[in-house]
Amino acid sequence: MSQSRFAIAPSSAPPAAIAAPRFASGREAALELRPDQPVYCFRPHVLAADARAFLDAFPGKTAYAVKTNGEPMVLDVLARAGISAFDVASPAEFAAARAAAPGAELLYMHPVKAQSDIRLALEHYRIRSTALDHEDEVAKIVRIVRALDLDPEDLTLFVRIASKGDAAYELSKKFGAAPGHAAELLQRIHGIGITCGLCFHVGSQVEDPDTYARAVAVAAEVRAAAGVPIVALDVGGGFPATYAHNPRRPAPPMPPLADIISGLMGAVERHGFAGTPLVAEPGRVIVARSFSVIVRVLLKKGQRLYINDGVWSSLSDSWTGKILLPVRHIPDPARRRRPGRGASGSSRIEPFRIYGATCDSVDVLSRPFYLPESVDTGDWIEIGHIGAYSLSLRTRFNGFYPDTFVEVETPFEAGDAPEGFAEPERRGGVEE
Ligand SMILES: *Cc1c(COP(=O)(O)O)cnc(C)c1O
């Protein structure tokens, strides 16, 4: 980790001794640093708590999906919080997970792999679980198993089944075998002497608990058609994180994690998987709350705010996923005269269209930020719950690449309520 990644770094200390500067809250970090570049606020306590909450709630193996956020600081905290398995998809992810947690199990759950990556996984990283959805992938794997003289039984191949989901992102269109095809694949794998598993991934930010139940039902159908022993059922990721909602509309029902998991477990029992070891690959639900980003308003033009971050930096998930991010206004105290404040000193909450830092015309968020109308050029906005798919999806497009980190002790939602978070109990307080 290079020193430039931290807001203030002692220049003489060796890298291992460098700790990110620490603040009680994002607001304190913004007011002290007065940053002109985006600053990521990492909350290790929140990450550890959310990881433990998932470990406690899910009665099976929890394999954190590294693609969601593979920062070394994240993998480190997860390993220390008790995450002992990682869902990895590439050589870079094998290395990152192994470096953070040398003893952890790696599950290579990408269904379409380069031959050289399969070899690296089996030979160098000693990975023994992987996924596939096509017979040509079986052939690739078998070639390496023979070349390395491995015992096929030591390897578990999870056949990925296509499942119709109801998520913010629908992933079953890209991967997965139809039930009949999946059953044939299982028979083929079993015939070679390789151990069989079943997996699905219903998409990301799944808020309908029945989605998992439907996928488990398909898995049962495939198992019955194949008639071969299944050593594990991997239910993938997709468990939802908490985001914001439009403060002018009633909060949509968002089932707690416990309800999603109990719905899933009901289906597991009903469909005869109670005795089958389970695996989950959560990403978003574990890491979303653990980061916020402090951005600066570079310009206000009416209801438009131009900020120093955007869809090519930290906010692509919000752009593509139709996710409304929770936001908090941090007014610049150096700015004493503020238009738009009523006599009471309060400020109405208004939707603002957010324009990103690059010159690209698509760099506009699809969802507004709900902020006090007094927000102005030079103010900061702390955008919460961006831990999933924001740091990992940053690009260097147009030369903008946020890479400054601080540590923050309290959760984003602690303290005064974020304006654009709109938790139900706050709705009465928002002026219409
Ligand atoms: C992306 C991904 C995950 C993680 O999904 P979340 O929605 O972040 O929980 C898990 N498994 C697979 C196969 C994935 O591709």
The ligand as a Tripos MOL2 file, in Angstrom:
@<TRIPOS>MOLECULE
LIG
   15    15     1     0     0
SMALL
NO_CHARGES

@<TRIPOS>ATOM
      1 C1        -20.5840  -10.7320   -7.4870 C.3       1 LIG1
      2 C2        -20.7880  -12.0970   -6.9810 C.ar      1 LIG1
      3 C3        -21.0970  -12.3200   -5.6290 C.ar      1 LIG1
      4 C4        -21.3330  -11.2040   -4.6390 C.3       1 LIG1
      5 O1        -22.5740  -10.6310   -4.8560 O.3       1 LIG1
      6 P1        -23.2150   -9.5720   -3.8290 P.3       1 LIG1
      7 O2        -24.4710   -9.1550   -4.4750 O.co2     1 LIG1
      8 O3        -22.2530   -8.4420   -3.6900 O.co2     1 LIG1
      9 O4        -23.4400  -10.2680   -2.5480 O.co2     1 LIG1
     10 C5        -21.2090  -13.6130   -5.2070 C.ar      1 LIG1
     11 N1        -21.0580  -14.6580   -6.0550 N.ar      1 LIG1
     12 C6        -20.7880  -14.4820   -7.3590 C.ar      1 LIG1
     13 C7        -20.6280  -15.6680   -8.2360 C.3       1 LIG1
     14 C8        -20.6570  -13.2070   -7.8630 C.ar      1 LIG1
     15 O5        -20.4140  -13.0330   -9.1720 O.3       1 LIG1
@<TRIPOS>BOND
     1     1     2 1
     2     2     3 ar
     3     2    14 ar
     4     3     4 1
     5     3    10 ar
     6     4     5 1
     7     5     6 1
     8     6     7 2
     9     6     8 1
    10     6     9 1
    11    10    11 ar
    12    11    12 ar
    13    12    13 1
    14    12    14 ar
    15    14    15 1
@<TRIPOS>SUBSTRUCTURE
     1 LIG1         1 GROUP 0 **** ****
